[in-house]
């Protein structure tokens, strides 16, 4: 990473030891980074959500909410759910490290630490983030710019079909059962959608993620409806199996807003009246199976 690259990188430090926070601020500014600092967890969540940095260095022991809760709140937001987080702590126990890693921390460094080691860990986290920004970290499928480019090209073609499929309610599921369980759901859905594509004869379809996290499948108008129906056949019966065995027995007691639900919609060129990607997503919400 050259100096020009570093100057465009922003680090947010969450540390209630003012002396250490100021030392880190001064050190990383000399290195060419833009640096922001917060001493309280909730202040950090608000500031990071308003102006998302490139990496967060996060102390676990804070005066209000702890670092785990800060990370948990960041992971709930689409804007910050993939933000690289390096935990900075005095704790050394294996269980504490596992707790941080389950929340999606990219690294974990204990005090007292070597400032050069922290610098290298920050640099490595930024490099990994730059390499993965076009792919979803859980499913490995394209998202963001890559998907928008594909959609833009699609709308200029004469014949096309778009299927949007996914599992709604995943944030509440993640809060209750943890990030590992929620990621397992996303990976399972990825496989089911891949199977649905093959079964419908749309093997060359483009698959990526909408900004909402739903899966987008770009195909032809002829295959669009069939593919959507295959996605529904694959996904709907599987919902109950995403839950632990004891929870499955009472799923019917929960209102729809409290449980996972399947969303599948399809729009093709011969029924689309709009002209933009925004129009397309509005149409998809209206053409739910």
N, C-alpha and C positions, 0 to 999 in steps of 0.2 A: 504494500500500500504506500503510494508516494505522498508527498506533503500536500499536493492539491486534493487528493482523495480524502486525507484526514481532516482537512479544514471543512469539508462538507459533512463530516460525521459528528453527531451530537450524543453526548454521554449524560445520563441523569444519575446522580449519586444520592442515595437515600441513607443517611448516616446521622445519628443524633449526637455523636462525639464531635463537637464543633471544631476542635483542633485537627482531628483526623480529616473531617470533611473539607476544611480549608486547605489542608496539605494536598489532598487528592485533587481538589479544584485547581490549585496552582500548578500541580505537576502535569495534569492532562492538558491544561491550557497551553503550557509551554510546548507540549507535544503537538499542538496544532488543532486540538479538538475544541468544539463548543461544549461548555460544561454548565449544567444546572444542578442545584443542590436543594434537598429538602431534609428536614430533621424529623418530621412526623409522617407516619405512613399514609394517613388519609389525605394530607396535603400533597403527598407525592402522587397518589392515584389521580387526584383532580388535575394537577399540573401536567402529568404524563398524558392523560386523556385529551387535554386541550391542545397540547403540542407534542406529538409523539416523537421521542428521540430514536436513535439507532440502537442503543444498548442501555441497560439499566444495571448499575452496581448497587445491590440491595442488602443492607444489614438486616439480620433477622430480629435482633433485639431493639425494639423501638418503643417510645413512651406511650403510644396509643394502641394501634393495632400492630401485630407483629409482621415481619417480612413475608411469612407464608400467606397471611391474609391479603397483603398488598398484591402479591403475585396472583392469588386466587381471583381477586377483583379484576386485575388486568386481563386474565385469561377469559373472563366472561364477556369481554367486549371484542367485537369483530375488529375494531381499529388496533387493538393492542394484544390480541390473543397469541400472535406469533413473535412478539417482541422479545429479543434475547435478554435473559436475566442471569446475572452472575451473583450468587449469594455470597455475602461477606459476613462471617460470623466467628465467634469464639468457640462454638460448639464443634465437637469432633466425633460424636457418636454416630455409628452407622445408620441408626434409625432416622436421625435428623437429616442426614444426607439423602436418604431414600425419600423422605418427605419432600425435600426440595426438588429432587429429580422427578417425582411423580407430578409435581406442579409444572413441569416443563422447563426447569432451570437448565441453562446450557453449560453451567460450570458452578463450582463451589470452592471457595478459598477461605481458609481459616486464619484468624489473627493469632499471633503476629505474622504478617506476611511480608514477602519481598516485593517492593514496589515494581521492580522490573518484571517479576513474575505476573503481577496483576496487569501490567501494561501488555504483556504478550497474550494473556488470556482475553483481554478486551479486543486486541487486534484480531485474534483467531476467531472470536465470536462474531465480529463484524464481517470478516471474510466469509465465514460460513453462511451468514445471513444474506450477504450479497449474492452468493451462489444459488441460494434456495428461494429467493423472493418470487420467482416465477412459477414455483411448484408448491403445492400444498404439503406441509411437512408430515402430515399423517398419511395421506393417500398417495402422495407422489404425483398427483395429477396436476396439469396446468391450471393456473388461476391468474387473476389480475390482468396485466397487460396482454399476455398471450391469448387469453380467452376473449378479451374485448376486440383484439385484432381479428380473430377468427369470426366473431359475430359481425363485425363491420363488413368483412368480405362476403359473408353469407347473405346479408341483406341486399347486396348488389347483384346477386345471382337471380336467375329466373325461377329456378326450382329448388326448394329447400324445405326442411322440416326441423323443428327444434323440440326436444323433449326435456323438461325439467323434472327431476326426480330427487327425492331425499327424505330424510327423517326429520320431522319437526319436533320441538320440545327437548332437543339435545342439551341445552344449557341447564335446564332443571334436572335432567338425568345426570349430568356431570356433577352438579352440586351435591346430589344425594349419593351417587355410587362411585364418584372419583373420575379422574382424568383417564386413567388406564382403561376403565370400562367404557367410557365415552369414545375413546380412540378406537377401541375394539369394534364398536358399532360402526364407526366410519369406515374401517377397513373391510368389515363384513359387507356393508352396503356396496363398496367399490367392487367386490367380487361378484355380488349378485347382479349389479348393473352390467358388468362385463359379460356375464352369462346370458343376460337378456338380450344384449346386442348380438351375440353369436346366434342365439335361437331365432331372432327375427331376421337374420340375413343381412344385418347392417354392420358387417365386420370392419368396414373401413371408416366408420363414424368417428368424428372427433369427440373426445370426452374431456371435460374440464369442470371447473367450479365457478358458479356465479358468486358475486360478492357476498351473498347471503350464506354461502356454504353449500347450497343445493348443487346437485350434479346437473350439468348441461350436456346434452348429447345432440350433436349437429349431424343431420342425416338428410334424406330426400323426403319429399312430400308423400311419396308412395309408401315408404316404410315408417313414417312418423307415428301413425296411430297404432300400428301393430307393435312397434317398439315400446310405446307407452304402456300398452296393455301387458306386455311381457314384464316390464318393470313392476307393474302393480302385482302381477301374479307372483313374482319373486319376493317382493318386499313385504306385502301385507301379512302373509302367514308367519313371517319370521319375527314380527314385532315382539311377541311374548318371550321368545328365546333370548332376547337381549337382556332380560331381567334375571336376577338370581331366582332359583327355583321357588323359594318361599314367597317371593313377591308376585310370581305369576298367578297364584291362586286368588289374589284380590285385585287384579288389574281392572276387572269389570266394575269394581266399586269406585274407581277414581274417575273424576270428570275428565273430559278430553284435554282440558288445559293443563292437567297434571301428569299426563303420560305421553309417551312417544306416539306419534301418528305418522302415517305415510302421506307424502304429497307427490302426486304425479300429474303433470299437465303437458299438453301437446298443442303446438301451433304450426301450421304449414303455410307456404307461400300463397296457396290458393284461397286461404281464408283471412289472411293478414291485411288489414286496412291502413296500418301505420307506415312510418318511414324511418324511425329511429330505434336505437336499442331500448330506450325508455318505453317507447310504444310496445315493443316486443315483450318486455317483462310485464307490462300492464295486461297485455293480452294473455300471457301465460297464467297469470293469477285468475283470470276469468274463465279459462278453459281447463279447469281441473277435472280429472277423471272421477 
